[in-house]
C-alpha cells in the first residue's frame, strides 16, 4: 500500500510508534482515526509524497504501535500523551517543525498538539470532527445516536472490552458500515489490516482507554484552555463529509471559530465520515492546495 515508503518503529518517551515515511519536500504528518491504522491514508499518501516528506503513524494503542498500561486516570491515552508521541517521532526523523493532518481521533490529537506545541505545527488540517469540548457542552439526541460508541467504550473495564472482543470482526465491520455504501469504498488490503489489528484484545482495550481519557483528563484540559481563551493559532483547514454525522448535525465552520484563530478554508466533501477512503481524490486535492499555499 505504501510503495517506496520506509517502515520504522520509533521509541518515544511514552511508547513505541510504528511509522512509515516516504517522499521528499516539506514534512507532513498524517494521523488516522478510530479504529484504523496508518493504512487509512494509503489511497493518496504516495501521491502527496511526490511533493512532501509524508509521515504516517499508528497512534499509541492502535495498529502495531505499543499499548502502554492505561492507569486509573487513563492519562496514558490522553490526546496530550498521543501528541507528545507524534512530536517526538517527527523530531527523531529530523523535523522540528512540520505540517499535519488528522482524521477523527487523529484530528483530536492534532488539536491538542497545536495547543501544546504551537512552535511545532506550521499548518493543521482537521478532518471531520467537532471539538469534544463543544460536544460535551452541547449534547444532542442526534449526536448521541450517531456516536453511541463514545458512551459505550467509556464504561468501566472490562465491559466494553469483553463485548467488543466477543466477535471483533462483526463489531468493526458493523461500525464501519455506517451508510448504504457499506464497506464498498474501503481498500481490501487496508480493511484486512484494520480487522487484523482489532482482533488483538490489547488494541480493543487501548481504544477504550482512549475514549475514557476523552471524558476525563482530556475534557479537563479542554475546559481550562477554553476558559483561558486559548485557540489554535496556526493556519487551519477544516474538511468534513457532507453526508456524515458532522455534516448532518453541526455547523463545523461556525463551531471551530471558538477554537481556532486562523481558519483558511472549510469545505464539505461528497462523502460520509471516512474522507480518505470515500473521497480520496477530493481530500487529497484539498490537502495539497492547503499545504502548498504560501
N, C-alpha and C positions, 0 to 999 in steps of 0.2 A: 504493500500500500504506500510505502514511503521510499520509493526508489531514489537512490543517491543520498539518502539521509543516513546519519551515523547514530546508532543507539548507544547510550551510556547510562550508567547508574551513578548518580552524584549524591554523595553523602552531605547533607546539610547538618546544622546543629541539632535538628529535631527528627530527621527521617532520611531514608534513602529514597531518592526520587528518580524514577525511570524517565529518561529524556531522549528524544530524537531531534537531531539538528541537521539542517541542510541549507544549501544555497549560499549566497553572498550578498552583501549590502547592509543596510541599516538593520539592527537587531529587532526582531518581532517575536514576542512570546504569545502563544495561543494556549488558553486554558479551557478545558472541557467542563461539562456539567454532569449531573447525576442521571443515569447510572453508568456513565461512559468511561472512556479512557482517551488517551491522545489520538486514538484511531478516529475519533469523531471529526477530525479535520482532514481526513485522507482525500476527500474529493477535490480539494483545491490547495492544500499546503504545498504540493510540488509546484503549482503554478505561481504561488506567492514567492517561492524560493528562487524564482528567476530574477527577482528584484530585491529580495530581503534575505537576511540570515534568519531563517524560521526555526523557532524552538517550540516543540510541542512536548508537554509533560503529562504524566499521570499524577494528579493531585495526591497528597498523602492520604492513605486509606483506600485509594481507588486503583484499579488496574493491577499492575505488578509493583507499584510503589509500596514502601514499608507502611505498616499499620501499627503505630505506637499504641500503648495502652491509653484508654480514654481518661481515666481518673474520675473522681467524684463530681468535679465541676465540668467535665467534658472539654476542658480548655485545650487539650492537645489537638482537638479538631475545630478550634475556633478559626474564623477566617483570618485572624491575625497570625496564628501559627502557620496556616497554609500559605499566606502571603510571604511570610519570612522565608519559608522553603524556597519559593519561587525567586525571590530576590537573591538568595544565596546560590541557586542554580545558575542564574544569569551571571553573577559575579564569577563563579567557577569557570564559566565559558568566556570570560573576559569582557563582560558587558556591565558597566556600572550605571548606565542609563539606557533605556530601551522603550519601545512602544509595545502595547499589549492589547489583546482582545480576549474577552471571556464570555462564555455562554453559560446561562443557568448558574450552577454553583460556582463555576469559574468566573462568572461576571461578579459574583458577590466577593470572591477573593480579590478580584481586581479593584472593586470599590474600596475595600479595606486597605489594599496595597497603596492606592493613590492617596489615601489619608495618612497612612503611617509612614510612607516613603515617597513624599512628593518630589524629592530630588532624583528618584529613580525612574519614575514613569513620565515619559515625554508626551505620550498620547494614549488615550484609553477608549476602546470600542466596547460598549456594553450591549450584549445580545440577549434580548427577551427576558428582562427581569424588571420588577418594580422593587425599590429598596425595601428590605424586610422591616425596617423601622416604620415605614409608611404602612405596610401591610398589617402589621400587628396593631397599629393605632387606628386603622380604618377597616376592620374586618367586615366582610360582606358575605351574604349567602352564596353568591356566585363564586367568590374566591375559595370559600370553604369546600364547595362541591368540586371545583376543578383541582384543588390542591389538597385533597383528602389525606395524601400520604404524609404531608407535613405533620399532621396531628397524630397519625398512626405511628410514625417512626420515632417520635419523641417519647413514646410510652416507656416505662422503666424496663431495663434489661430483665429477662430476655424475651418478653412477649413478642415484640415485632420480629426479633431475630428468629425465633422458632417458627413463626407463621410464614415469614418470607422464605426461610430456608427449607421448609417442608416440601416445596415444589418451586425451586428458584426459576426454572425455565418458564413455567406458567406465569409466575409473578412478573418477571421482567418483560416478557413479550406482551402480556396483557396491559402492563403500564405504558409500554411504548406505542401500542396501537391505539392512540388517542382519537383518531379520526377514521372516516370511511376508507381512507387510503391504507389503513392498517400498517403493515411493516414494509410495504412495497418499495418505499423510497430508500430504505437502508441498504447500504452496500453489504453484500452477502458475507464477505470476509470480516468486515467491521462488526456486523451483528453477531457473528460467531465469537468474536473477541469479547464483546460485551457480556455474552452469555457465559463464556468460559470463566471470566473473572467473577461474575455474580454468583457462580456456583461455590465459590470459596466462602465458608462461613465467616472468616475474618473480614472479608470485604463487606459483607452484609452488616456486620457489627460496626465497622468503621463508618459506613454510610449513616447508620442510626446515630452514632456519636456526633457526626457532622450536624445532623438536624437537631439533636439535643442541645448542642452548643449554640445553635442559632437562636433558640428560645431562651437561652440563659446568658452566658458571658458575652455573646455577640450583641444581643439586644442591649445589655448594659453599656457596652462601648458605644453603640449607635446612639443611645439616648443621651449620653454625655456629650458626644460630638455634636448632635443636633442642637442641644441646649446651648452649646458654645458657639454655634453658627459656623462650624467647620464644614467645608464643602470640598469636592474635588476641584482643584484649580487648573489642572492641565486641560487641553482641548479634549472634548468628549464627542464621540459618535454614538447615537442610540439607534439600534435596529431591533425590530420585533416582527413576529409573524402576525399578519392581519387576521388570520383565522384561529390563532391560538388564544389561550386564556388572557394573556397580557393585552393583546389587541382587542379582544371582545369586551373585557371587563374594566379596562383602565384607560386613562389618557396619559401615556408614558411621558410625552414631552412636557406636559404640564407638571406632572409629579416630580420629575427629575430636576426641575428648576430650583427646588428646595434643597437639592443635594449636590448639584454641580454648577459651577460658575460660568463655564465657557463651553456651552453646547454648540458644536459646529454643524451638526447635522442630525436629523431624526427622520426615520423612514420606516413605514410598514411594508414588509415584503410579502409576496404572494405565497404564503405557506402557513403552517401551524408553528408549534414551538421549536421544532428541530431545524433551525435555519440552515446549518451547514450540510445537512443531509437532504432536506426537502427542496431547498432553493440555493444550491451551491453556486451557480453562476451569478445570481443576483447578489448573494452575500459576498462573494469574492470581489465583485466589481465595486461594491460599496466600501469594503475594507481597503482595497487597493487605492481608490481615489482619496480616501481619508488619510491613509498613512503616507502617501506621496505628496499630499498638499503642502505648499510652502507655509 
